[in-house]
Amino acid sequence: MCERSGVPEHHEPGTEARGRGAAECGRRRPFPPAPPEPFLVSVPSGGVRTFRSRRREPLLDTRHTAPHGAAATERAGGPDTPAPSTRGYVHVYTGEGKGKTTAAFGLALRAAGHGKRVYIGQFMKGRPYGEISALADHPLIVVEQFGDPERIARDAVEPRHRRNADQGLARALDALASKDNDVVVLDELDVAVWFGLLHERDCIALIDARPPHVELVITGRLAPRWLIDRADLVTEMREVKHYYRQGVQARAGIEF
């Protein structure tokens, strides 16, 4: 998320936030035992916008980060604690650099390659990205978007934006509770929290509701400390060099 422009993280430099109302694309559906039907959102693309973020310092000092997530549970032991190789963990992909959503979708494809079912819920997104089109017929991966047709500025949040995000959060809880999904990806959840679309307490409750076998992946810039503390894996993407500073605009198939 660019703190100056208010453009969500998922818009790589040179793009503008586009989305679709959750009332249209966030329809609640049961998760059947069989692989669910893929959910493809198709939204007309809009203009482009370049931006740059100001924060350059490292996000984390992990030397003093206490274990809080699944790894801490394993250390505590107990008869109901799954083995490390069979349980799920909480991932957080954050930072100012490119690649957070890309990494999450890559993990989803890897999981599906091993027969795992994957649910991907995207907050503040609605544009028909190439990865969504590529997964349209995938039998093991479901993608849903809970965005808005227009760019969302942090100082111009409306009740409907919060309703969209709330529907996405409810859908994520369904995905976790269904017991049919092995991996759940919540793309841009960090940004939705930073925008004030979701409450911290509700997101903490969602993380705490994760079944032990489910791998939970959360992406977005500006990951808050409470999320970092609850994660088992935190990766900070840091921009070292980017061609958009030379005026290169977002390209189909690369940035979206």
ZISUL-V745554 format. One record per residue. N is the residue number from 1. PSI is psi as a letter, one per 20 degrees, with the letter a starting at -180 (NA if undefined). Layout:
BEGIN
n & psi
N & PSI
N & PSI
END
This chain:
BEGIN
n & psi
1 & p
2 & o
3 & h
4 & g
5 & h
6 & j
7 & p
8 & q
9 & h
10 & i
11 & n
12 & q
13 & p
14 & j
15 & r
16 & q
17 & p
18 & q
19 & a
20 & q
21 & q
22 & h
23 & h
24 & g
25 & i
26 & k
27 & p
28 & p
29 & q
30 & q
31 & o
32 & r
33 & h
34 & q
35 & p
36 & q
37 & p
38 & q
39 & o
40 & p
41 & p
42 & o
43 & p
44 & p
45 & q
46 & b
47 & a
48 & q
49 & p
50 & q
51 & r
52 & q
53 & q
54 & h
55 & p
56 & i
57 & q
58 & q
59 & h
60 & q
61 & n
62 & i
63 & h
64 & k
65 & o
66 & q
67 & p
68 & h
69 & b
70 & h
71 & h
72 & h
73 & g
74 & h
75 & h
76 & h
77 & a
78 & q
79 & h
80 & j
81 & o
82 & q
83 & q
84 & h
85 & i
86 & i
87 & r
88 & r
89 & r
90 & o
91 & q
92 & p
93 & o
94 & a
95 & r
96 & i
97 & r
98 & q
99 & j
100 & g
101 & h
102 & g
103 & g
104 & g
105 & h
106 & g
107 & h
108 & g
109 & g
110 & g
111 & g
112 & h
113 & i
114 & j
115 & j
116 & q
117 & q
118 & p
119 & p
120 & o
121 & p
122 & o
123 & q
124 & k
125 & q
126 & i
127 & q
128 & m
129 & q
130 & h
131 & h
132 & g
133 & h
134 & h
135 & j
136 & h
137 & j
138 & p
139 & i
140 & i
141 & p
142 & p
143 & p
144 & q
145 & q
146 & m
147 & b
148 & q
149 & h
150 & r
151 & p
152 & p
153 & q
154 & h
155 & j
156 & k
157 & p
158 & r
159 & h
160 & h
161 & g
162 & h
163 & g
164 & g
165 & h
166 & h
167 & h
168 & g
169 & g
170 & h
171 & h
172 & g
173 & h
174 & g
175 & h
176 & h
177 & i
178 & h
179 & j
180 & i
181 & p
182 & h
183 & p
184 & p
185 & p
186 & n
187 & p
188 & j
189 & h
190 & g
191 & h
192 & h
193 & g
194 & h
195 & i
196 & j
197 & h
198 & q
199 & q
200 & g
201 & h
202 & h
203 & h
204 & g
205 & h
206 & g
207 & g
208 & h
209 & i
210 & p
211 & q
212 & h
213 & i
214 & p
215 & p
216 & p
217 & p
218 & p
219 & r
220 & q
221 & r
222 & l
223 & p
224 & r
225 & h
226 & h
227 & g
228 & g
229 & h
230 & i
231 & q
232 & h
233 & p
234 & p
235 & p
236 & o
237 & p
238 & p
239 & p
240 & g
241 & q
242 & p
243 & i
244 & h
245 & i
246 & j
247 & j
248 & p
249 & r
250 & p
251 & p
252 & p
253 & i
254 & g
255 & h
256 & NA
END
